[in-house]
């Protein structure tokens, strides 16, 4: 992929992630679990992981986290998002690389969702100085697995359709 095209593609991914992030913040939380979200912006992270290098996908994640906090968040929201996003990214890279023949994009996304929740719970327990916050993790993990599967199915659909574009045949 040529450098200028790659920069444009990264910019498009970041802008799409920001739109999804802002859109998701406008949706009232219909879940039983407070604080649980669909993780629509993570769709772009998974897509970047499967269409770009690890370094470039991390750049997309970092830009999304930073700009998302600037446009619609606070410092504490950035801390939660960064901890969850980075732990999620690391787990998805590990599972994608180690179990590439055994786990599909759906499993990678679901594991990323669970580790995103773990990262957020770790930050929450550090902020309130109470490890009891981790009792909330099983409930968040169940919701995370369901939303991770949804994001994984959607990512799988997008990656399969991107393969039809001649530009992405050599990338994916």
C-alpha positions in Angstrom: 0.0 0.0 0.0 1.4 3.4 -0.9 2.2 5.7 1.9 -0.3 8.5 0.9 -3.1 5.9 0.5 -2.3 4.4 3.8 -2.4 7.8 5.5 -5.8 8.5 4.0 -7.0 5.0 5.0 -5.9 5.6 8.6 -7.5 9.0 8.6 -10.8 7.4 7.4 -10.6 4.7 10.0 -10.0 7.3 12.8 -12.9 9.5 11.6 -15.2 6.6 11.4 -14.3 5.5 14.9 -14.9 9.0 16.2 -18.4 9.1 14.5 -19.2 5.7 16.0 -18.0 6.8 19.4 -20.0 10.0 19.4 -23.1 8.2 18.0 -22.8 5.5 20.7 -22.6 8.2 23.5 -26.0 9.5 22.3 -27.7 6.1 22.6 -29.4 5.6 25.9 -28.0 2.6 27.7 -30.6 -0.2 27.3 -28.5 -2.8 29.2 -29.3 -4.1 32.6 -25.6 -3.4 33.5 -24.8 0.2 34.1 -21.8 1.4 32.1 -22.1 -1.3 29.5 -22.0 -0.2 25.8 -21.9 -1.9 22.4 -18.4 -0.8 21.7 -19.1 0.3 18.2 -15.8 2.2 17.9 -14.0 -1.1 18.6 -15.3 -2.2 15.2 -12.8 0.1 13.6 -10.0 -1.2 15.9 -10.7 -4.8 14.8 -10.9 -3.7 11.2 -7.6 -1.9 11.5 -6.0 -5.0 13.1 -7.0 -7.1 10.1 -6.2 -4.6 7.4 -3.1 -2.8 8.7 0.1 -3.6 10.5 0.0 -3.9 14.3 1.9 -0.6 14.7 -0.6 1.2 12.4 -3.6 -0.4 14.1 -2.2 0.9 17.4 -1.9 4.3 15.9 -5.6 4.2 14.9 -6.5 3.1 18.5 -4.4 5.9 20.1 -5.8 8.6 17.8 -9.4 7.4 18.5 -8.9 7.4 22.2 -7.3 10.8 22.3 -9.7 12.5 19.9 -12.7 10.8 21.4 -11.7 12.1 24.8 -11.2 15.6 23.4 -14.6 15.6 21.6 -16.8 14.0 24.2 -15.0 12.9 27.3 -13.0 13.8 30.3 -9.7 12.8 31.8 -11.3 10.0 33.8 -13.1 8.8 30.6 -9.7 8.8 28.9 -8.1 6.7 31.6 -10.9 4.1 31.5 -10.8 4.0 27.7 -7.1 3.9 27.4 -6.6 1.1 29.9 -9.4 -0.9 28.3 -8.4 -0.1 24.8 -4.7 -0.9 25.2 -5.3 -4.2 27.2 -7.9 -5.1 24.6 -5.6 -4.4 21.7 -2.7 -6.4 23.3 -5.0 -9.4 23.9 -6.4 -9.3 20.4 -2.9 -9.1 18.8 -1.8 -12.0 21.0 -4.8 -14.2 20.2 -4.7 -13.3 16.5 -1.0 -14.2 16.3 -0.8 -17.3 18.5 -4.1 -18.9 17.6 -4.4 -17.6 14.0 -5.6 -21.0 12.6 -7.9 -21.8 15.5 -9.8 -18.6 16.4 -11.7 -16.4 14.0 -12.1 -12.7 13.9 -15.2 -13.2 16.0 -13.3 -14.9 18.8 -10.6 -12.3 18.6 -13.2 -9.5 19.0 -14.9 -11.3 21.9 -11.7 -11.7 23.8 -10.9 -8.0 23.1 -14.2 -7.0 24.6 -13.6 -9.1 27.8 -10.1 -7.7 28.2 -11.4 -4.2 27.6 -13.7 -4.7 30.6 -10.8 -6.1 32.7 -8.7 -2.9 31.9 -11.6 -0.7 32.9 -12.2 -2.6 36.2 -8.5 -2.4 37.1 -8.6 1.4 36.6 -11.8 1.7 38.6 -10.4 -0.3 41.5 -7.3 1.8 41.5 -9.3 5.0 41.5 -11.6 4.0 44.4 -8.9 2.1 46.2 -11.1 -0.9 46.6 -10.6 -4.3 44.9 -14.3 -5.1 45.5 -15.1 -3.4 42.2 -13.9 -6.5 40.5 -17.0 -8.3 41.7 -18.7 -6.4 38.8 -16.4 -8.2 36.3 -18.5 -11.4 35.7 -21.5 -9.4 34.7 -19.5 -7.1 32.5 -17.7 -10.1 30.9 -21.0 -11.7 29.9 -22.2 -8.4 28.3 -18.7 -8.0 26.7 -18.7 -11.5 25.2 -22.1 -10.8 23.6 -21.2 -7.4 22.2 -17.7 -8.7 21.2 -19.4 -11.4 19.1 -21.6 -8.8 17.5 -18.6 -6.6 16.7 -16.7 -9.7 15.4 -19.5 -10.7 13.1 -19.7 -7.2 11.8 -15.9 -7.0 11.4 -15.9 -10.3 9.6 -18.5 -9.0 7.2 -16.5 -5.8 6.5 -13.2 -7.6 6.0 -14.8 -10.1 3.6 -16.2 -7.2 1.5 -13.0 -5.2 1.6 -11.3 -8.2 0.0 -13.4 -7.6 -3.1 -11.8 -4.2 -3.6 -8.7 -4.6 -5.8 -6.8 -2.2 -3.5 -7.2 -4.5 -0.5 -6.5 -7.8 -2.2 -2.8 -7.5 -1.5 -3.4 -6.2 2.1 -5.9 -8.7 3.6 
